[in-house]
Amino acid sequence: MARPRAFDEESVLDNAMNIFWSKGFEATSIQELVAETGLNRASMYASFGDKKALFLRVLDHYTRKISQQRFAILTDVPDGRAAITQTFRDAVRNGCGPGRHKGCLMVNSGMELAPHDPETAAIAQASFRRIEALFADALKRGVAAGTLSPVKNTRQMARFLTGSIQAVHLMARRGAGEDTLSDYVDMALSILD
């Protein structure tokens, strides 16, 4: 009979996510993962596989836990324009708080690994397509509600907004201040006028 796991998987994934998010995949060592998660090497390998397998699980965990939370406003707020505006304002606030200059794990990982790792590239692309679809739906709701002028090409605008939110996260990662991010967001949101 197999022994039950003596650890909380959610907590392990949270801790691994935090170190990958802060340091990136390549710069994170197995020893740091062991120290951060509280697992020994044997338990980590038995439960999650190698470092890459754990990282891919972390990306899925990040999508379900952080990314869905960050973009929930795009579905939860009925007014599409208000939803888009709040999503960007929250990105500025979240990117500038103390200890928050980590950006977005998906954007960071896409920049670090996607050029040479097809698995990470596919995960990042799927994530960005989901976000694009959320922006497109919010745009359509804004037009239907009359808070946005009719959009000539919803797909193009949704792609622009998706790229712009990624830029906010990259700028936050490099340490841009709130005033810089707010200026960028004001300019990006001017497309809605």
VOMARTI-566309 format. One record per residue: x, y, z negated of N, C-alpha, C in turn; residue in one letter; residue number from 1. Coordinates in pm, 1 decimal, padded with zeros to 6 digits. Layout:
REM residues N
ATOM       n_X       n_Y       n_Z      ca_X      ca_Y      ca_Z       c_X       c_Y       c_Z  type  seq
ATOM         X         Y         Z         X         Y         Z         X         Y         Z     a  NUM
...
***
This chain:
REM residues 193
ATOM       n_X       n_Y       n_Z      ca_X      ca_Y      ca_Z       c_X       c_Y       c_Z  type  seq
ATOM   00083.5  -00118.0   00000.0   00000.0   00000.0   00000.0   00088.2   00124.7   00000.0     m    1
ATOM   00058.7   00219.2   00089.2   00137.4   00341.6   00099.9   00114.2   00430.9  -00021.5     a    2
ATOM   00222.8   00493.9  -00066.6   00211.3   00585.5  -00179.4   00148.8   00716.0  -00132.7     r    3
ATOM   00061.7   00774.3  -00213.4   00004.1   00903.5  -00175.8   00112.3   01011.7  -00178.5     p    4
ATOM   00094.7   01112.0  -00095.8   00189.7   01222.6  -00094.1   00187.6   01294.6  -00228.0     r    5
ATOM   00305.9   01329.9  -00273.9   00319.1   01397.4  -00403.1   00339.2   01547.8  -00383.8     a    6
ATOM   00293.4   01600.5  -00270.8   00308.2   01743.1  -00245.9   00185.0   01794.6  -00173.7     f    7
ATOM   00167.5   01924.2  -00182.7   00056.9   01990.4  -00116.0   00105.5   02033.6   00022.9     d    8
ATOM   00052.8   01969.7   00127.0   00098.0   01995.9   00263.4   00079.1   02142.6   00302.3     e    9
ATOM  -00031.7   02201.1   00263.3  -00058.1   02341.9   00294.4   00050.8   02431.3   00236.3     e   10
ATOM   00088.8   02405.4   00113.8   00192.3   02483.7   00048.2   00327.9   02465.0   00116.8     s   11
ATOM   00359.5   02343.3   00153.9   00485.0   02316.1   00224.3   00487.4   02392.0   00356.7     v   12
ATOM   00376.9   02385.2   00431.7   00371.1   02456.3   00559.5   00379.7   02607.7   00540.1     l   13
ATOM   00315.1   02659.2   00434.8   00325.4   02802.9   00404.6   00470.8   02842.5   00379.1     d   14
ATOM   00540.0   02764.0   00297.9   00678.4   02796.1   00262.8   00770.6   02783.8   00384.1     n   15
ATOM   00751.5   02679.4   00463.2   00831.8   02664.2   00585.0   00800.6   02777.6   00682.6     a   16
ATOM   00673.5   02814.1   00692.9   00633.9   02923.1   00780.9   00705.1   03052.2   00740.6     m   17
ATOM   00710.0   03080.7   00612.3   00771.8   03205.1   00565.7   00918.9   03214.3   00602.5     n   18
ATOM   00990.2   03102.6   00591.6   01133.0   03109.1   00623.7   01155.6   03115.6   00774.0     i   19
ATOM   01077.8   03039.0   00852.4   01090.5   03048.9   00998.1   01053.0   03190.1   01045.3     f   20
ATOM   00951.1   03245.9   00984.7   00902.8   03378.7   01020.4   01008.7   03484.3   00990.6     w   21
ATOM   01075.5   03472.0   00878.5   01177.0   03569.2   00839.3   01307.0   03554.2   00917.4     s   22
ATOM   01348.4   03428.5   00939.4   01481.8   03405.9   00996.1   01481.8   03358.7   01140.3     k   23
ATOM   01370.0   03304.1   01186.8   01368.4   03244.5   01320.2   01403.2   03096.8   01313.5     g   24
ATOM   01380.4   03027.9   01423.0   01403.7   02883.1   01426.0   01552.7   02850.7   01416.6     f   25
ATOM   01632.3   02909.1   01504.5   01774.4   02873.3   01511.8   01848.7   02906.0   01383.2     e   26
ATOM   01818.9   03018.9   01320.9   01892.6   03062.7   01202.3   01848.8   02992.0   01074.0     a   27
ATOM   01740.4   02916.9   01080.3   01691.9   02845.2   00961.7   01755.9   02707.3   00956.1     t   28
ATOM   01820.1   02678.9   00845.7   01885.1   02548.3   00830.0   01791.5   02449.5   00760.6     s   29
ATOM   01823.2   02322.8   00777.7   01747.1   02217.8   00708.0   01758.9   02239.3   00557.5     i   30
ATOM   01876.9   02275.5   00509.8   01895.5   02297.0   00366.3   01805.6   02409.0   00315.2     q   31
ATOM   01790.3   02515.1   00393.0   01701.2   02624.0   00352.5   01555.6   02576.4   00350.0     e   32
ATOM   01518.2   02493.7   00445.6   01382.3   02439.5   00446.3   01358.8   02350.4   00324.7     l   33
ATOM   01457.2   02268.9   00291.1   01446.9   02183.1   00172.5   01431.0   02269.6   00047.2     v   34
ATOM   01514.7   02371.8   00035.2   01508.1   02459.0  -00082.7   01375.3   02534.7  -00087.7     a   35
ATOM   01328.4   02583.2   00027.4   01206.4   02665.4   00031.5   01080.7   02582.3   00007.0     e   36
ATOM   01077.7   02460.8   00059.8   00957.1   02378.0   00048.7   00953.2   02293.8  -00077.7     t   37
ATOM   01068.6   02269.6  -00138.1   01072.8   02184.5  -00255.7   01076.4   02036.0  -00223.4     g   38
ATOM   01076.8   02002.4  -00096.7   01086.8   01862.1  -00055.7   01232.8   01822.3  -00044.6     l   39
ATOM   01259.8   01694.6  -00065.8   01394.4   01648.9  -00034.7   01398.9   01613.7   00114.0     n   40
ATOM   01518.1   01595.0   00166.4   01533.3   01569.1   00309.8   01454.4   01446.8   00354.3     r   41
ATOM   01461.3   01340.6   00277.0   01392.5   01216.9   00316.0   01241.7   01239.1   00325.5     a   42
ATOM   01184.3   01308.5   00228.7   01040.6   01335.9   00231.1   01004.2   01426.8   00348.4     s   43
ATOM   01089.0   01524.9   00374.8   01060.8   01616.1   00485.4   01060.0   01540.9   00618.4     m   44
ATOM   01162.7   01460.3   00639.8   01169.8   01385.8   00765.7   01057.7   01284.0   00776.5     y   45
ATOM   01025.9   01216.7   00666.0   00919.3   01116.0   00668.9   00783.0   01179.0   00693.8     a   46
ATOM   00760.4   01297.3   00641.0   00629.6   01361.4   00651.2   00613.2   01447.3   00776.3     s   47
ATOM   00720.1   01511.8   00818.7   00707.5   01609.0   00926.6   00796.2   01580.9   01047.0     f   48
ATOM   00888.0   01488.6   01035.0   00982.5   01463.8   01143.7   01100.8   01557.7   01131.5     g   49
ATOM   01166.0   01585.9   01242.1   01283.1   01671.9   01239.3   01243.4   01819.6   01228.6     d   50
ATOM   01343.3   01904.3   01228.5   01321.4   02048.9   01213.6   01227.6   02101.1   01322.3     k   51
ATOM   01247.1   02057.6   01444.5   01163.5   02103.7   01556.6   01018.7   02060.6   01537.1     k   52
ATOM   00996.7   01936.8   01494.9   00859.5   01888.6   01472.4   00792.4   01969.3   01361.1     a   53
ATOM   00866.8   01998.7   01255.3   00813.1   02081.5   01147.0   00780.6   02220.5   01199.9     l   54
ATOM   00868.6   02276.0   01280.5   00846.2   02408.2   01336.8   00718.7   02411.9   01421.1     f   55
ATOM   00697.0   02311.4   01503.3   00575.8   02307.1   01586.0   00451.2   02296.8   01498.7     l   56
ATOM   00460.0   02221.4   01388.9   00347.8   02216.0   01293.4   00325.8   02352.3   01229.8     r   57
ATOM   00432.9   02422.8   01200.3   00423.3   02556.0   01141.3   00355.4   02652.6   01238.6     v   58
ATOM   00388.1   02643.9   01367.4   00322.7   02731.9   01464.9   00172.5   02706.5   01468.5     l   59
ATOM   00133.0   02580.7   01463.0  -00009.9   02548.2   01458.2  -00071.7   02602.4   01329.3     d   60
ATOM  -00003.9   02584.5   01219.7  -00050.0   02634.2   01089.0  -00064.4   02786.9   01093.3     h   61
ATOM   00033.9   02854.4   01150.8   00030.5   03000.0   01163.9  -00091.1   03043.9   01245.8     y   62
ATOM  -00117.1   02974.5   01355.6  -00231.7   03009.0   01440.7  -00361.3   02997.9   01362.0     t   63
ATOM  -00376.2   02889.7   01286.7  -00500.0   02867.3   01212.1  -00512.6   02960.3   01091.6     r   64
ATOM  -00402.6   02992.6   01028.3  -00410.7   03067.0   00903.3  -00392.5   03218.1   00921.9     k   65
ATOM  -00289.7   03258.3   00990.9  -00255.8   03401.0   01000.8  -00317.9   03464.4   01124.7     i   66
ATOM  -00293.1   03405.0   01239.4  -00339.5   03464.7   01364.5  -00491.7   03475.7   01368.7     s   67
ATOM  -00561.3   03371.4   01328.6  -00708.0   03378.2   01328.4  -00756.7   03487.2   01234.6     q   68
ATOM  -00689.9   03502.9   01122.3  -00727.5   03608.5   01027.4  -00700.3   03746.7   01086.7     q   69
ATOM  -00583.8   03763.5   01150.3  -00547.6   03892.7   01208.4  -00645.1   03937.1   01316.9     r   70
ATOM  -00697.4   03840.4   01391.3  -00781.8   03875.7   01505.6  -00929.9   03847.6   01481.5     f   71
ATOM  -00967.1   03813.9   01358.8  -01107.9   03786.4   01326.6  -01195.9   03908.4   01350.8     a   72
ATOM  -01141.4   04026.2   01331.4  -01218.4   04149.3   01351.0  -01273.0   04155.7   01492.7     i   73
ATOM  -01197.4   04102.9   01588.1  -01241.8   04109.4   01727.4  -01370.9   04032.7   01751.1     l   74
ATOM  -01403.0   03937.8   01664.7  -01530.6   03866.4   01676.7  -01629.3   03908.0   01568.4     t   75
ATOM  -01578.5   03952.3   01454.3  -01666.0   03981.4   01340.5  -01733.5   04118.7   01347.8     d   76
ATOM  -01668.1   04214.5   01411.0  -01724.4   04350.2   01419.3  -01806.3   04360.3   01547.1     v   77
ATOM  -01936.2   04386.8   01534.3  -02023.4   04387.6   01652.8  -01984.2   04489.5   01759.7     p   78
ATOM  -01940.9   04608.2   01718.2  -01901.7   04711.2   01814.4  -01761.6   04678.3   01865.9     d   79
ATOM  -01751.6   04644.1   01992.8  -01625.0   04603.0   02051.5  -01516.3   04708.9   02041.7     g   80
ATOM  -01551.5   04834.5   02063.6  -01452.3   04941.9   02053.8  -01398.1   04951.8   01911.8     r   81
ATOM  -01487.4   04950.1   01814.4  -01444.6   04956.5   01674.0  -01359.2   04835.6   01638.1     a   82
ATOM  -01392.8   04719.3   01691.5  -01316.7   04596.6   01663.9  -01174.4   04609.1   01717.3     a   83
ATOM  -01161.2   04658.3   01838.8  -01028.2   04674.3   01899.0  -00946.4   04776.8   01821.9     i   84
ATOM  -01009.1   04890.4   01792.6  -00939.4   04996.3   01719.9  -00893.0   04946.3   01583.3     t   85
ATOM  -00978.5   04877.8   01510.2  -00942.0   04828.5   01377.7  -00832.7   04723.3   01384.4     q   86
ATOM  -00835.5   04639.2   01486.7  -00730.3   04537.9   01503.3  -00594.0   04604.5   01516.5     t   87
ATOM  -00585.8   04709.0   01596.4  -00458.5   04779.6   01613.3  -00418.2   04855.4   01487.3     f   88
ATOM  -00513.5   04921.0   01421.6  -00480.5   04994.8   01298.4  -00432.8   04898.5   01189.5     r   89
ATOM  -00496.4   04781.7   01181.3  -00452.6   04681.5   01083.8  -00312.1   04630.9   01115.1     d   90
ATOM  -00279.9   04617.0   01244.4  -00145.6   04572.1   01283.2  -00040.4   04671.6   01235.5     a   91
ATOM  -00071.0   04799.8   01244.2   00022.0   04902.3   01195.4   00036.4   04890.1   01044.1     v   92
ATOM  -00076.2   04884.7   00975.2  -00072.3   04876.9   00828.2   00000.8   04750.8   00781.4     r   93
ATOM  -00030.7   04637.7   00843.0   00032.1   04512.2   00802.8   00179.8   04506.3   00839.8     n   94
ATOM   00216.6   04572.6   00947.4   00355.5   04568.6   00991.3   00448.3   04657.7   00913.1     g   95
ATOM   00391.9   04752.6   00838.0   00474.6   04851.8   00769.9   00477.6   04837.6   00618.5     c   96
ATOM   00401.2   04746.7   00563.9   00400.1   04731.2   00419.0   00534.3   04681.0   00367.6     g   97
ATOM   00557.8   04694.0   00238.0   00683.6   04647.1   00178.7   00706.0   04498.7   00211.3     p   98
ATOM   00823.5   04467.7   00260.8   00858.1   04329.7   00293.0   00783.8   04273.9   00412.8     g   99
ATOM   00721.0   04359.7   00491.2   00636.2   04312.2   00600.8   00698.4   04327.3   00738.0     r  100
ATOM   00817.6   04370.9   00747.4   00878.4   04393.7   00878.8   00921.9   04260.0   00940.5     h  101
ATOM   00827.9   04166.0   00946.0   00856.7   04035.4   01005.5   00795.3   04023.8   01143.9     k  102
ATOM   00707.3   04115.0   01179.9   00640.7   04105.4   01309.6   00538.7   03993.1   01310.4     g  103
ATOM   00531.2   03925.2   01421.5   00437.5   03814.0   01441.2   00519.9   03688.5   01469.5     c  104
ATOM   00496.3   03583.1   01396.2   00573.0   03459.7   01415.9   00561.3   03409.4   01559.1     l  105
ATOM   00442.6   03419.4   01618.4   00424.4   03369.3   01754.7   00503.3   03454.1   01854.6     m  106
ATOM   00499.4   03585.2   01839.3   00575.9   03672.8   01927.9   00725.6   03648.4   01907.2     v  107
ATOM   00768.7   03642.9   01781.9   00910.1   03619.8   01752.1   00957.6   03488.3   01813.3     n  108
ATOM   00877.8   03384.4   01795.5   00916.0   03251.8   01845.3   00915.5   03247.8   01997.2     s  109
ATOM   00818.5   03316.4   02056.2   00814.9   03324.6   02201.4   00939.5   03392.4   02256.4     g  110
ATOM   00983.1   03497.8   02190.4   01104.0   03568.8   02234.0   01228.5   03482.6   02214.1     m  111
ATOM   01234.5   03413.8   02101.4   01354.6   03336.2   02068.9   01364.6   03207.8   02150.0     e  112
ATOM   01254.7   03134.5   02161.7   01263.1   02998.5   02213.6   01199.1   02974.2   02349.4     l  113
ATOM   01094.8   03048.1   02383.3   01019.8   03017.7   02505.6   01105.0   03012.3   02631.7     a  114
ATOM   01206.8   03097.0   02645.6   01285.0   03090.3   02769.5   01352.7   02954.9   02794.6     p  115
ATOM   01377.7   02878.3   02688.4   01445.5   02749.2   02706.8   01374.7   02631.5   02638.3     h  116
ATOM   01257.0   02654.8   02582.6   01184.1   02547.8   02515.1   01039.2   02544.0   02564.1     d  117
ATOM   01007.1   02451.3   02654.4   00872.4   02446.7   02712.2   00761.0   02424.7   02609.5     p  118
ATOM   00788.3   02350.7   02501.7   00683.7   02326.7   02401.3   00644.9   02456.5   02330.8     e  119
ATOM   00743.6   02531.2   02288.3   00715.9   02658.8   02222.3   00652.4   02756.7   02320.8     t  120
ATOM   00700.9   02757.1   02444.0   00643.9   02845.3   02546.0   00496.1   02815.1   02566.3     a  121
ATOM   00460.1   02687.5   02572.0   00320.1   02648.8   02593.2   00232.8   02691.6   02474.9     a  122
ATOM   00283.5   02674.3   02353.7   00207.9   02713.5   02234.2   00188.8   02864.8   02231.8     i  123
ATOM   00295.2   02939.5   02260.5   00285.9   03085.3   02260.4   00189.8   03132.0   02369.5     a  124
ATOM   00198.5   03074.1   02487.5   00108.3   03113.8   02596.7  -00037.4   03086.2   02560.4     q  125
ATOM  -00064.1   02971.0   02501.5  -00201.8   02937.6   02461.1  -00251.6   03038.2   02357.2     a  126
ATOM  -00166.2   03076.5   02265.1  -00203.7   03174.2   02162.9  -00236.0   03308.5   02226.9     s  127
ATOM  -00152.7   03353.3   02318.4  -00175.4   03482.5   02381.9  -00299.6   03480.2   02470.6     f  128
ATOM  -00329.0   03366.2   02533.3  -00452.5   03354.9   02612.2  -00575.8   03363.9   02522.0     r  129
ATOM  -00568.7   03305.1   02402.2  -00680.9   03316.2   02306.8  -00702.7   03461.6   02267.0     r  130
ATOM  -00594.4   03531.1   02240.0  -00605.7   03671.6   02199.9  -00659.9   03754.7   02316.2     i  131
ATOM  -00612.4   03728.1   02434.7  -00663.1   03797.3   02553.2  -00814.4   03776.8   02567.6     e  132
ATOM  -00859.8   03654.8   02546.6  -01003.6   03625.8   02556.2  -01081.5   03700.6   02448.5     a  133
ATOM  -01024.7   03712.3   02328.9  -01091.4   03787.0   02221.6  -01102.5   03935.0   02258.1     l  134
ATOM  -00996.0   03991.7   02313.1  -01002.8   04131.5   02356.9  -01105.3   04148.2   02469.2     f  135
ATOM  -01107.3   04054.2   02563.2  -01202.9   04063.3   02674.4  -01346.6   04061.1   02622.7     a  136
ATOM  -01376.1   03973.5   02529.0  -01510.9   03966.9   02471.6  -01546.5   04096.3   02398.4     d  137
ATOM  -01449.0   04151.2   02323.6  -01473.8   04277.2   02252.1  -01499.1   04390.8   02351.3     a  138
ATOM  -01424.5   04393.0   02460.1  -01446.9   04495.4   02563.0  -01587.6   04485.0   02619.9     l  139
ATOM  -01629.9   04364.6   02649.4  -01764.5   04343.8   02704.7  -01871.7   04388.2   02605.8     k  140
ATOM  -01851.5   04359.6   02477.6  -01948.3   04402.7   02375.9  -01952.2   04555.1   02365.6     r  141
ATOM  -01835.0   04618.4   02375.6  -01829.6   04763.5   02369.4  -01902.3   04828.3   02486.8     g  142
ATOM  -01885.2   04770.8   02604.2  -01955.7   04822.8   02722.6  -02106.0   04803.1   02705.5     v  143
ATOM  -02146.4   04683.6   02661.3  -02289.2   04653.9   02642.8  -02352.0   04746.2   02538.0     a  144
ATOM  -02275.3   04780.7   02434.2  -02327.3   04867.6   02328.4  -02320.7   05015.5   02365.5     a  145
ATOM  -02249.3   05045.8   02472.7  -02237.3   05185.0   02513.7  -02127.5   05262.2   02443.7     g  146
ATOM  -02042.1   05195.7   02366.2  -01931.7   05265.2   02299.3  -01807.0   05269.5   02387.0     t  147
ATOM  -01808.4   05193.4   02495.3  -01700.9   05196.8   02594.7  -01762.6   05222.2   02731.3     l  148
ATOM  -01693.1   05298.3   02812.1  -01736.7   05315.3   02950.8  -01721.1   05181.7   03022.3     s  149
ATOM  -01797.8   05159.8   03127.0  -01782.0   05034.1   03201.4  -01635.9   05013.1   03241.7     p  150
ATOM  -01588.3   04892.5   03217.7  -01449.2   04856.4   03244.5  -01442.1   04797.7   03384.5     v  151
ATOM  -01356.1   04854.4   03468.2  -01344.9   04806.6   03605.9  -01291.0   04664.4   03612.0     k  152
ATOM  -01189.5   04637.5   03532.6  -01130.3   04505.0   03533.7  -01101.9   04463.7   03389.1     n  153
ATOM  -01196.0   04391.0   03332.0  -01185.9   04350.6   03191.4  -01061.2   04267.0   03167.5     t  154
ATOM  -01031.2   04176.9   03260.5  -00914.5   04090.3   03243.2  -00786.2   04172.5   03235.4     r  155
ATOM  -00770.2   04270.2   03324.1  -00650.2   04354.0   03321.0  -00639.9   04430.8   03189.9     q  156
ATOM  -00750.3   04488.7   03147.2  -00747.6   04566.3   03023.4  -00719.3   04475.7   02903.8     m  157
ATOM  -00778.9   04357.7   02901.8  -00753.2   04262.9   02791.8  -00606.6   04222.0   02789.6     a  158
ATOM  -00548.5   04203.2   02906.1  -00406.1   04167.5   02912.8  -00319.2   04283.7   02864.6     r  159
ATOM  -00357.4   04404.4   02900.0  -00283.4   04521.3   02852.4  -00290.3   04529.0   02699.5     f  160
ATOM  -00408.8   04510.5   02643.5  -00424.1   04516.2   02497.7  -00346.2   04405.1   02428.8     l  161
ATOM  -00345.2   04286.4   02489.0  -00268.9   04174.0   02432.4  -00120.0   04207.0   02432.2     t  162
ATOM  -00070.0   04260.0   02542.8   00070.3   04300.5   02547.5   00101.3   04412.8   02450.5     g  163
ATOM   00007.8   04503.1   02434.7   00028.6   04616.4   02344.1   00033.0   04572.3   02198.9     s  164
ATOM  -00051.6   04478.6   02160.8  -00048.8   04431.7   02021.6   00080.9   04355.2   01994.8     i  165
ATOM   00130.1   04284.6   02095.8   00260.1   04217.8   02081.9   00370.5   04321.9   02063.1     q  166
ATOM   00362.5   04431.8   02138.2   00462.2   04538.4   02124.9   00460.4   04597.2   01984.5     a  167
ATOM   00342.6   04615.1   01927.7   00334.0   04666.8   01790.0   00407.8   04573.0   01695.1     v  168
ATOM   00387.3   04443.0   01711.4   00454.4   04345.9   01623.5   00605.6   04346.8   01644.6     h  169
ATOM   00649.7   04358.0   01769.0   00794.6   04364.7   01796.2   00855.6   04490.8   01737.3     l  170
ATOM   00786.1   04602.4   01751.4   00836.3   04727.9   01696.1   00842.3   04721.1   01543.8     m  171
ATOM   00741.3   04659.3   01482.1   00742.4   04643.7   01336.6   00859.7   04555.7   01294.3     a  172
ATOM   00885.7   04451.5   01370.6   00995.8   04359.1   01339.8   01129.8   04433.2   01340.1     r  173
ATOM   01146.7   04524.1   01433.5   01273.7   04596.7   01440.6   01280.1   04712.4   01341.2     r  174
ATOM   01173.6   04730.1   01261.9   01176.0   04828.2   01153.8   01115.6   04962.5   01186.0     g  175
ATOM   01037.9   04972.7   01293.4   00973.6   05100.3   01326.4   00884.7   05144.4   01210.9     a  176
ATOM   00882.0   05273.4   01187.6   00801.1   05328.4   01079.9   00654.9   05341.7   01119.8     g  177
ATOM   00573.1   05369.4   01019.5   00429.3   05380.7   01043.2   00395.2   05492.2   01140.7     e  178
ATOM   00468.3   05602.4   01134.2   00439.1   05712.6   01226.5   00468.0   05672.2   01371.6     d  179
ATOM   00575.5   05599.9   01394.9   00608.8   05553.4   01529.8   00504.3   05454.5   01579.7     t  180
ATOM   00468.2   05359.8   01494.1   00367.7   05261.0   01534.1   00232.4   05326.7   01558.2     l  181
ATOM   00196.7   05421.2   01474.1   00068.7   05490.7   01492.2   00066.1   05568.8   01623.3     s  182
ATOM   00175.8   05634.4   01656.6   00183.5   05705.8   01784.8   00165.8   05609.4   01901.4     d  183
ATOM   00233.8   05495.8   01893.4   00222.2   05395.8   02000.4   00078.1   05346.9   02012.6     y  184
ATOM   00017.8   05315.9   01898.6  -00120.2   05265.7   01898.4  -00216.5   05371.3   01951.5     v  185
ATOM  -00198.0   05496.0   01911.9  -00285.1   05603.1   01965.7  -00278.6   05606.1   02118.2     d  186
ATOM  -00159.0   05594.1   02172.1  -00142.6   05596.7   02317.2  -00206.0   05471.4   02380.3     m  187
ATOM  -00183.7   05355.6   02321.4  -00242.0   05231.8   02375.8  -00394.1   05236.7   02372.4     a  188
ATOM  -00449.4   05287.6   02263.0  -00594.9   05293.3   02249.6  -00658.3   05399.8   02338.3     l  189
ATOM  -00577.4   05492.1   02388.1  -00632.7   05594.9   02476.9  -00688.1   05532.9   02605.9     s  190
ATOM  -00650.1   05410.2   02635.1  -00704.1   05340.0   02752.2  -00854.3   05316.4   02736.6     i  191
ATOM  -00902.7   05319.3   02612.5  -01044.9   05295.6   02587.2  -01129.8   05420.2   02616.7     l  192
ATOM  -01066.0   05534.7   02630.8  -01140.9   05660.1   02654.6  -01187.8   05672.6   02798.6     d  193
***
